[in-house]
Amino acid sequence: MADLVGISVRTLHYYDEIGLLTPDEITESGYRLYSDDNLEMLQQILFFKELGFPLKKIKEIINSPSFDRHEALVLQRKMLLEKRRRLDKVIATIDKTIQHMKGEIQMTNKEKFEGFDFSHNPYEQEARERWGDEAVDKANAKIGSMSKDEQEAMAKAMNSIYQKLAALRNGSPESEEAQAAIKEWYDFLNNNFGNYSLEAFKGLGQMYVDDERFTKNIDQFGEGLAKFMRDAMAVFADKNKN
């Protein structure tokens, strides 16, 4: 089963332990025997996982009495096509940027940020579960009221802070430079995405490491950046709390 699907045996064991995917039969020797129905359910789980759904939410969906596999496949296909469309635009922007850096073409500032869409958040449902509807609605309303140019400026500012922190990531998160940069991040979040208390800011930093999707996105600016930001955010929160 693990070899067929391309996931680890440990992952299958974990899915069984949390009640996400229980094999139809377990032998006296303890071997898990998976049926074709189990295989089809695993396919569903991996589709949802590819779309960024947390395991807890996947379990809730597939165990719902109203769950319909065909309906789910149709919805998953639609969501994956949308994801592909956005990724194709980002990849095209990367290709153009490489050409621009080589001096082969000229890019306008607007072209440099094509493909970034802050009006669509694939992790919105999880955010609602973690922080509540009001906080998410406020952030969405704020971003939705921005013009395209304002959204592009926000993306540029965000990347600038990430790059600044990435340049400092091999040093101490307690250093004056690191704390000044992480304050920029704290101010940026509060100015653009709602009100973060110091405790929430510290918790967000921990999520950068606990959630592999955050880690992957942040570490594209420099390996180890997510952990550095977590540590710097914790120091910032503790110092300013006192």
Secondary structure, DSSP 4 states (H G I P E B T S, - for coil): -HHHHT--HHHHHHHHHTTSS--SEE-TT--EE--HHHHHHHHHHHHHHHTT--HHHHHHHHTSTT--HHHHHHHHHHHHHHHHHHHHHHHHHHHHHHHHHTTSS---TTGGGTT--TT--TTHHHHHHHH-HHHHHHHHHHHHTS-HHHHHHHHHHHHHHHHHHHHHTTS-TTSHHHHHHHHHHHHHHHHHS----HHHHHHHHHHHHHSHHHHHHHHTTSTTHHHHHHHHHHHHHHHHH-
